[in-house]
Amino acid sequence: MKRRLQALSVLLLLGLVKLPVEQTATATLREARLLTAMPDFGLRDQLGQMSFAAALGGLRSLVASFTYLRAYNAWENVNWAMVDSLFQITTRLQPRYEHYWDEAAWHMAYNAASYYLNDETLNPAVRGKLFHEHIRRGHDILQEGLRVLPEDPRLWNSLAELYERRTYEPARAAECYLKVAEFTGNARFLRFAGYQFAQSADRAFWQRGYDLLRAAYDKNQRPPTLINTLKDLEKKLEVPAERRIPESYVPVPSGAAVPG
């Protein structure tokens, strides 16, 4: 342990010594968006003096890895407030690494939210309140990440899944899946968007879903889910018989996973 501390002290000292030399190069890299901005001085209290000095000295990735590991430890100890706090530090140190944003949101919207929902020691009203608050926190983390990485398909996909599985807003989920399709070129996400539009209560969204799924069908993309959803939409939209697809509903065994 003593040797490790000595090694870390040497790294910190080297980082602080080289800081003045790197200032000009750092400014150039930031202008080219190859380097993120200097960490906020508000991190000083959260990180501690040595870690903050390391971040200033060009060791931000190392410090972020350390705070990430601490967040993992907090998760194992079911300390959700600490998990959130440490991931806030981690994402501020490495804001262009989408994995940190994604995992931070997942812990809040799924792990913490489900934990509180199932905590029978709490009043049911409190359980419900904490459940929704942590889903909202996960949502806010993804939105913040997308402000930094607006073209990242992983974050758009996670936001789509959150709308689909946690807040049950199919039209919003669909719009996010369209973003994933745009940034990946993967037609599968166009179908996912179509399925979500089809679940909306708004007829205008049904039409958008129908158009997406019919386009996929015309390109010979015909999994069972697509066939069945198109048949449902044909009824809802009162599509004329001559324009309907010739297939009948495809039976899907109960509980079976059907590729989309």
C-alpha positions in Angstrom: 0.0 0.0 0.0 2.9 2.4 0.9 4.5 1.8 -2.5 1.2 2.5 -4.3 0.8 5.8 -2.4 4.3 6.7 -3.3 3.7 5.9 -7.0 0.5 7.9 -7.0 2.3 10.9 -5.4 5.0 10.8 -8.1 2.3 10.8 -10.8 0.5 13.7 -9.1 3.8 15.7 -8.9 4.6 15.0 -12.5 1.1 16.2 -13.5 1.4 19.4 -11.6 4.9 20.1 -13.0 4.0 19.6 -16.6 0.7 21.7 -16.3 2.2 25.1 -17.3 4.0 23.6 -20.3 0.8 22.0 -21.6 -1.5 25.0 -21.4 -1.1 26.2 -25.0 -1.5 22.7 -26.4 -4.5 22.0 -24.2 -6.3 25.1 -25.4 -5.7 24.1 -29.0 -7.0 20.6 -28.4 -10.1 22.0 -26.7 -10.9 24.2 -29.6 -10.7 21.1 -31.8 -13.0 19.2 -29.4 -10.3 16.6 -28.9 -10.1 17.4 -25.2 -12.8 18.3 -22.8 -12.9 21.4 -20.6 -11.0 21.7 -17.3 -12.9 20.2 -14.4 -15.1 22.5 -12.4 -13.4 23.8 -9.2 -16.6 22.7 -7.5 -15.3 19.2 -7.7 -12.5 20.0 -5.2 -14.6 19.2 -2.2 -16.0 16.0 -3.7 -12.7 14.6 -5.0 -10.3 15.7 -2.3 -7.2 17.8 -2.8 -4.9 15.1 -4.3 -7.4 13.7 -6.7 -8.4 17.2 -7.8 -4.7 18.0 -8.4 -4.4 14.8 -10.5 -7.4 15.8 -12.6 -5.8 19.2 -13.2 -2.5 17.6 -14.1 -3.8 15.6 -17.0 -4.8 12.4 -15.1 -8.5 12.9 -15.4 -9.1 9.5 -16.9 -7.3 7.8 -14.0 -9.3 9.8 -11.4 -12.5 9.0 -13.3 -11.7 5.3 -13.2 -11.1 5.6 -9.5 -14.4 7.3 -8.8 -16.2 4.8 -11.1 -14.8 1.9 -9.0 -16.0 3.7 -5.9 -19.4 4.0 -7.4 -19.4 0.3 -8.1 -18.6 -0.3 -4.5 -21.4 1.9 -3.4 -23.8 0.0 -5.6 -22.7 -3.3 -4.0 -23.5 -1.6 -0.6 -26.9 -0.4 -1.9 -25.9 3.2 -1.2 -27.9 4.9 -4.1 -27.1 8.5 -3.1 -23.4 7.7 -3.1 -23.7 5.9 -6.5 -25.4 9.0 -8.0 -22.9 11.4 -6.4 -19.8 9.4 -7.6 -21.2 9.0 -11.1 -21.8 12.8 -11.3 -18.1 13.3 -10.6 -17.1 10.5 -13.0 -19.2 12.0 -15.9 -17.9 15.5 -15.2 -14.3 14.2 -15.4 -14.9 12.2 -18.6 -18.0 13.7 -20.2 -17.3 12.3 -23.7 -17.3 8.6 -22.6 -20.8 7.5 -23.1 -20.5 4.3 -21.0 -20.4 6.4 -17.8 -23.6 8.3 -18.7 -25.3 5.1 -19.7 -24.4 3.2 -16.6 -25.2 6.1 -14.3 -28.7 6.3 -15.8 -29.2 2.6 -15.6 -28.4 2.4 -11.9 -30.9 5.2 -11.1 -33.8 4.3 -13.5 -33.6 0.5 -13.0 -31.6 -0.6 -10.0 -32.4 2.1 -7.5 -36.0 2.6 -8.7 -36.8 -1.1 -8.5 -35.0 -1.4 -5.1 -37.3 1.3 -3.6 -40.4 0.0 -5.2 -39.8 -3.4 -3.6 -38.7 -2.2 -0.2 -41.5 -3.4 2.0 -40.2 -1.5 5.0 -41.4 1.7 3.4 -44.8 3.2 3.2 -46.4 2.3 -0.2 -46.8 6.0 -1.1 -43.1 6.6 -0.3 -42.1 3.6 -2.3 -44.0 4.9 -5.3 -42.6 8.4 -4.9 -39.0 7.1 -4.7 -39.6 4.8 -7.7 -40.7 7.6 -10.0 -38.0 10.0 -8.7 -35.2 7.6 -9.6 -36.6 6.9 -13.0 -36.7 10.6 -13.6 -33.2 10.9 -12.3 -32.1 8.3 -14.8 -33.9 10.2 -17.6 -32.2 13.4 -16.6 -28.7 11.8 -16.7 -29.3 10.5 -20.2 -30.5 14.0 -21.3 -27.4 15.5 -19.9 -25.2 13.0 -21.6 -26.9 13.7 -24.9 -26.3 17.4 -24.6 -22.6 16.5 -24.6 -22.9 13.6 -27.1 -25.9 14.5 -29.2 -25.1 11.9 -31.9 -24.4 8.9 -29.6 -26.6 6.0 -30.6 -26.0 4.2 -27.3 -27.5 7.0 -25.3 -30.4 7.5 -27.7 -31.2 3.8 -27.4 -31.1 3.8 -23.6 -33.4 6.8 -23.6 -35.8 5.0 -26.0 -35.8 1.9 -23.7 -36.5 4.1 -20.7 -39.5 5.7 -22.4 -40.6 2.2 -23.5 -40.1 0.3 -20.3 -40.2 2.7 -17.5 -42.3 5.8 -18.3 -44.5 4.1 -20.9 -44.4 6.9 -23.5 -44.3 5.0 -26.8 -44.2 8.1 -29.1 -41.2 9.5 -27.3 -39.6 6.0 -27.4 -40.2 5.9 -31.2 -38.6 9.3 -31.8 -35.5 8.1 -29.9 -35.3 4.9 -31.9 -35.5 7.0 -35.1 -32.4 8.8 -33.8 -30.6 5.4 -33.3 -31.5 4.4 -36.8 -30.2 7.7 -38.1 -26.8 7.4 -36.4 -26.3 3.7 -37.0 -28.0 3.1 -40.3 -29.5 0.0 -38.8 -33.0 -0.6 -40.2 -34.0 -2.7 -37.2 -34.5 0.5 -35.2 -36.9 1.9 -37.8 -39.0 -1.1 -37.0 -38.7 -0.5 -33.3 -39.9 3.0 -33.9 -42.8 1.7 -35.9 -43.9 -0.7 -33.1 -43.8 2.2 -30.6 -45.8 4.6 -32.7 -48.3 1.7 -33.2 -48.9 1.6 -29.4 -49.6 5.3 -29.1 -53.2 6.6 -28.5 -52.8 9.1 -31.2 -54.0 8.3 -34.7 -51.3 10.5 -36.3 -48.7 8.3 -34.6 -50.5 5.1 -35.9 -50.0 6.5 -39.4 -46.3 7.1 -38.8 -45.9 3.6 -37.4 -47.8 2.1 -40.4 -45.6 4.0 -42.9 -42.4 2.8 -41.2 -43.5 -0.8 -40.9 -45.0 -0.9 -44.4 -41.7 0.4 -45.8 -39.9 -2.4 -44.0 -42.4 -4.9 -45.2 -41.9 -3.7 -48.8 -38.1 -4.3 -48.4 -38.9 -7.9 -47.4 -38.4 -7.4 -43.7 -41.2 -9.6 -42.4 -40.7 -10.9 -38.9 -43.9 -12.1 -37.1 -44.1 -8.9 -34.9 -44.1 -6.7 -38.0 -46.8 -8.7 -39.7 -49.1 -8.7 -36.7 -48.5 -5.0 -36.0 -49.3 -4.1 -39.6 -52.5 -6.1 -39.4 -53.5 -4.2 -36.3 -52.7 -0.9 -37.9 -54.6 -1.7 -41.0 -57.7 -2.2 -38.9 -57.2 1.0 -36.8 -56.5 3.1 -39.9 -59.2 1.4 -42.0 -56.8 0.7 -44.8 -58.7 -0.4 -47.9 -58.7 -4.2 -48.5 -56.8 -4.0 -51.8 -53.9 -2.2 -50.0 -53.6 -4.6 -47.1 -50.8 -7.1 -46.9 -51.9 -10.6 -47.9 -50.5 -12.4 -44.8 -52.8 -13.4 -41.9 -51.8 -12.9 -38.3 -48.9 -15.1 -37.2 -49.6 -17.2 -34.1 -47.0 -16.4 -31.4 -46.7 -19.0 -28.6 -47.3 -17.5 -25.1 -44.0 -16.3 -23.6 -42.0 -16.9 -26.7 -39.4 -14.3 -27.7 -40.2 -13.1 -31.3 -37.5 -11.2 -33.1 -38.6 -7.8 -34.3 
